[in-house]
Amino acid sequence: TVMSRTASAPSGLRGELTRGKLWRGKLKQSSRCAASCGVGLTWSVTPSSMAPRGRTLGGVPRVPSPRTPGGVPRARSPSPRLARQPLNSSLLTRQPLGGSPDGLARQPSTSSLPGRRPSSGSLTRPSSGTGRRTPRATGEDIINRVHVVVRLRPAFVRGETGGSALMLNEAARSITVTPASENDRGNFRSFTFDGILGPDKLQADTFAHVQKIVTSVVDGNSACVMCYGQTGSGKTYTLSNVDEREPSNNGVMQRTFEALFDRIRAGEEDAKFDVSVQYVQIYMDLIQDLLDPVNNVSLREDADGRVFLTGSTIYSVASVEECVEFFFAGNSNRKTAFTQMNAHSSRSHAAYILTVVKHASGVKTTSSLYLVDLAGSERTAKSEAAGLNFDEAVAINSSLAVLGRVIYSLANPKNKIRPPFRESKLTRLLSNVFTYGARTVMVVCCSMSVDDVPETNSSLEFAKQAMNVKVREVKDEEIDYFALSVQLQIQLDAQSAAVQKDVVDKVALDGIAREKQALHSRVEQLEDYIKYQQRQLDAYRVAMTAAANELHSEMSDWTVHTGLPTSLAYGVVYQPQPEQ
């Protein structure tokens, strides 16, 4: 039904209600709306379209409201059910059939959509249903921006005939694109980035820009190194080149392995690290396991909203050599083809994922390092791709276009455009990088040739947008109950051993004390015995002295009676001893 207003009302509300707007709903609800506005209304039912003011759809005059003889509208007694009430804005959100009146449009509600993110452009992670792996920031929130480094390939690698189209200022980190024709002003642009690497720079110079970020994985921060650019601009060489004969030509990947394990070996003494690798490619928007191509790989989300791979093989590694071995094994299964732009053109996006699990102080920290080699964007008119190569180029350009839209929506959050992560396997795989606080470095490889000015400008515009992407740094931490129980058990055993040692030591000390007391008693007994023996000896000495003196007296008397000399009587000279 359609309700038309026929009574007087404030001009603003009258204009809204009589300007040909169609309203949906019940008469009761509309009456409540009018009552809340404090206006007496008379309703008449008309066809599904509202006529201009004063008439209905068929031109039939509107039924006038009751009037007095003087033409003054008759006062209507307010109904108790239509009494004036405070305005309730929730009743003014009805959606009209032909569009919404200004200020009265229904706003989409997200409270009734469990698990859905609000479409406000903010990348708020949904709360965990279990509370086990909710990422959290330590201390104050840290906002990281995507760092962009531009690396330039020499102008005449592919035999281009034109000159150089780029002017560099490495000190100011700026680059200017100058097309060959002065009339081509649309391609004359200037850019400023976090780093500019000219054609004379080495692989070590590129790694210097990413070393701090990739080694932060050991500290629990996820990271990503992504190479972007047109086909044949040197992305694969920059990221994944391995030269055993000339180590100075090793790319970012080989140097990352070495730096990562150096940090692990020099890490905390009580920390334990588990490192594992996965290597996948996205070919024709299908995910394939490069380490085991027969696997059926797909993307899933856990309870916390994180995207993970199912079906891909995960290998544990403990050295740089093992990481390089798995990289070579996966590269042998990667799709490449010959084109006019590149003799070994990558026909798929490749992602080498290292996962580092750190166990320290009863806390388990999981971080990931994404090393992404994006397939180069290409123009089929230049690459002369045909057949299957043409289909591959279309798939590559489509996924890169979706990535560009994701970067644009993240770089412009005020537009409130939801990033289209699900429109491509590539962007969905990288959603963890942009939504869960991974520190990201994008290495944009460009050609300096005049022939490639449009492609160079396109890559630099993409890089400029990427520099505006900001994410809040978070760490995936959870309490490692098993490790914590083991650690507590070790501490308990140590304390028990210490207590037992103290008990043993106390028992030993008590035994020593008792033995010392016994020895002391024995010494006292021996001292008493010695004193007793000494007294006995003294008594014997006295008795013997008395006996000798008595014998001397008897001998003296005998010599007197016999008249014999004393020497003959004694035989020896005898000296009487004094009595004691």
SULQUIHU-V736336 format. One record per residue. SS is DSSP state (hx for helix, st for strand, lp for the rest). PHI is phi as a letter, one per 30 degrees, with the letter a starting at -180 (none if undefined). Layout:
[[SS & PHI] [SS & PHI]]
//
This chain:
[[lp & none] [st & b] [st & c] [st & c] [st & d] [lp & b] [lp & c] [lp & d] [lp & a] [lp & e] [hx & d] [hx & d] [hx & d] [hx & d] [hx & d] [hx & d] [hx & d] [hx & c] [lp & c] [lp & i] [lp & c] [lp & c] [lp & c] [lp & c] [lp & k] [lp & c] [hx & d] [hx & d] [hx & d] [hx & d] [hx & d] [hx & d] [hx & d] [hx & d] [hx & d] [hx & d] [hx & d] [lp & i] [lp & b] [lp & d] [lp & b] [lp & b] [st & c] [st & b] [st & d] [st & b] [lp & d] [lp & d] [lp & b] [lp & c] [lp & d] [lp & d] [lp & e] [lp & j] [st & b] [lp & c] [lp & d] [lp & d] [lp & i] [lp & d] [st & e] [lp & d] [lp & d] [lp & d] [lp & d] [lp & e] [st & b] [lp & d] [lp & e] [lp & d] [lp & i] [lp & d] [st & e] [lp & d] [lp & d] [lp & c] [lp & d] [lp & d] [lp & d] [hx & e] [hx & d] [hx & c] [lp & d] [lp & d] [lp & b] [lp & e] [lp & d] [lp & c] [hx & d] [hx & d] [hx & d] [hx & c] [lp & c] [lp & d] [lp & d] [lp & d] [lp & d] [lp & c] [lp & k] [lp & c] [lp & d] [lp & d] [lp & i] [lp & c] [lp & d] [lp & d] [lp & c] [lp & d] [lp & c] [lp & c] [lp & d] [lp & c] [lp & c] [lp & d] [lp & i] [lp & c] [lp & d] [lp & d] [lp & d] [lp & c] [lp & i] [lp & d] [lp & c] [lp & d] [lp & d] [lp & d] [lp & d] [lp & d] [lp & d] [lp & c] [lp & i] [lp & c] [lp & b] [lp & d] [lp & d] [st & b] [lp & c] [lp & c] [lp & i] [lp & d] [lp & d] [lp & c] [st & c] [st & c] [st & c] [lp & d] [st & c] [st & b] [st & b] [st & c] [st & c] [st & c] [st & d] [lp & e] [lp & d] [lp & b] [lp & d] [lp & c] [lp & i] [lp & d] [lp & c] [lp & d] [lp & d] [st & d] [lp & c] [st & b] [st & c] [st & c] [st & b] [lp & d] [lp & d] [lp & d] [lp & h] [st & b] [st & b] [st & b] [st & c] [lp & b] [lp & d] [lp & d] [lp & c] [lp & d] [lp & d] [lp & d] [hx & d] [hx & d] [hx & c] [lp & c] [st & b] [st & b] [st & b] [st & b] [lp & b] [lp & d] [st & a] [st & b] [st & c] [lp & d] [lp & d] [lp & c] [lp & d] [lp & c] [hx & d] [hx & d] [hx & d] [hx & d] [hx & d] [hx & d] [hx & d] [hx & c] [hx & d] [hx & d] [hx & d] [hx & d] [hx & d] [hx & d] [hx & d] [hx & d] [hx & d] [lp & j] [lp & c] [lp & d] [st & b] [st & b] [st & c] [st & b] [st & c] [st & b] [st & l] [st & d] [lp & d] [lp & i] [lp & c] [lp & j] [hx & d] [hx & d] [hx & d] [hx & d] [hx & d] [hx & b] [lp & d] [lp & b] [lp & b] [lp & d] [lp & d] [lp & b] [hx & d] [hx & d] [hx & c] [lp & d] [lp & d] [hx & d] [hx & d] [hx & d] [hx & d] [hx & d] [hx & e] [hx & d] [hx & d] [hx & d] [hx & d] [hx & d] [hx & d] [hx & d] [hx & d] [lp & c] [lp & d] [lp & d] [lp & d] [lp & c] [lp & c] [st & b] [st & c] [st & b] [st & c] [st & b] [st & b] [st & b] [st & b] [st & b] [st & b] [st & c] [st & c] [lp & h] [lp & i] [st & b] [st & c] [st & b] [st & d] [lp & d] [lp & d] [lp & a] [lp & d] [lp & d] [lp & d] [lp & c] [lp & c] [st & b] [st & c] [st & b] [st & b] [lp & d] [lp & d] [lp & c] [lp & i] [lp & d] [st & d] [st & b] [st & c] [st & c] [lp & j] [lp & d] [lp & d] [lp & c] [st & c] [st & d] [st & b] [lp & b] [lp & a] [hx & d] [hx & d] [hx & d] [hx & d] [hx & d] [hx & d] [hx & d] [hx & d] [hx & d] [hx & d] [hx & d] [hx & d] [lp & d] [lp & c] [lp & d] [lp & d] [st & b] [st & a] [lp & c] [lp & b] [lp & d] [lp & c] [lp & a] [lp & d] [lp & b] [st & d] [st & d] [lp & c] [lp & a] [st & d] [st & b] [st & b] [st & c] [st & c] [st & c] [st & c] [st & c] [st & c] [st & c] [st & c] [st & a] [lp & h] [lp & i] [st & c] [st & c] [st & c] [st & c] [st & b] [st & b] [st & c] [st & c] [st & c] [st & c] [st & c] [lp & d] [lp & d] [lp & d] [st & d] [lp & b] [lp & c] [hx & d] [hx & d] [hx & d] [hx & d] [lp & h] [lp & d] [lp & b] [lp & i] [hx & d] [hx & d] [hx & d] [hx & d] [hx & d] [hx & d] [hx & d] [hx & d] [hx & d] [hx & d] [hx & d] [hx & d] [hx & d] [hx & d] [hx & d] [hx & d] [hx & d] [hx & d] [hx & d] [hx & d] [hx & d] [hx & d] [hx & d] [hx & d] [lp & b] [hx & d] [hx & d] [hx & d] [lp & h] [lp & c] [lp & d] [lp & d] [lp & d] [hx & d] [hx & d] [hx & d] [lp & a] [hx & d] [hx & d] [hx & d] [hx & d] [hx & d] [lp & d] [hx & d] [hx & d] [hx & d] [hx & c] [hx & c] [lp & b] [lp & i] [lp & d] [st & d] [st & b] [st & b] [st & c] [st & c] [st & c] [st & c] [st & b] [st & c] [lp & d] [st & d] [hx & d] [hx & d] [hx & c] [hx & e] [hx & e] [hx & d] [hx & d] [hx & d] [hx & d] [hx & d] [hx & d] [hx & d] [hx & d] [hx & d] [hx & d] [hx & d] [hx & d] [lp & d] [lp & c] [lp & d] [st & b] [st & b] [st & d] [lp & d] [lp & b] [st & b] [st & d] [st & c] [st & a] [st & d] [lp & d] [hx & d] [hx & d] [hx & d] [hx & d] [hx & d] [hx & d] [hx & d] [hx & d] [hx & d] [hx & d] [hx & d] [hx & d] [hx & d] [hx & d] [hx & d] [hx & d] [hx & d] [hx & d] [hx & d] [hx & d] [hx & d] [hx & d] [hx & d] [hx & d] [hx & d] [hx & d] [hx & d] [hx & d] [hx & d] [hx & d] [hx & d] [hx & d] [hx & d] [hx & d] [hx & d] [hx & d] [hx & d] [hx & d] [hx & d] [hx & d] [hx & d] [hx & d] [hx & d] [hx & d] [hx & d] [hx & d] [hx & d] [hx & d] [hx & d] [hx & d] [hx & d] [hx & d] [hx & d] [hx & d] [hx & d] [hx & d] [hx & d] [hx & d] [hx & d] [hx & d] [hx & d] [hx & d] [hx & d] [hx & d] [hx & d] [hx & d] [hx & d] [hx & d] [hx & d] [hx & d] [hx & d] [hx & d] [hx & d] [hx & d] [hx & d] [hx & d] [hx & d] [hx & d] [hx & d] [hx & d] [hx & d] [hx & d] [lp & i] [lp & d] [lp & d] [hx & d] [hx & d] [hx & d] [hx & d] [hx & c] [lp & i] [lp & b] [lp & d] [lp & c] [lp & c] [lp & e] [lp & c] [lp & d] [lp & d] [lp & c]]
//
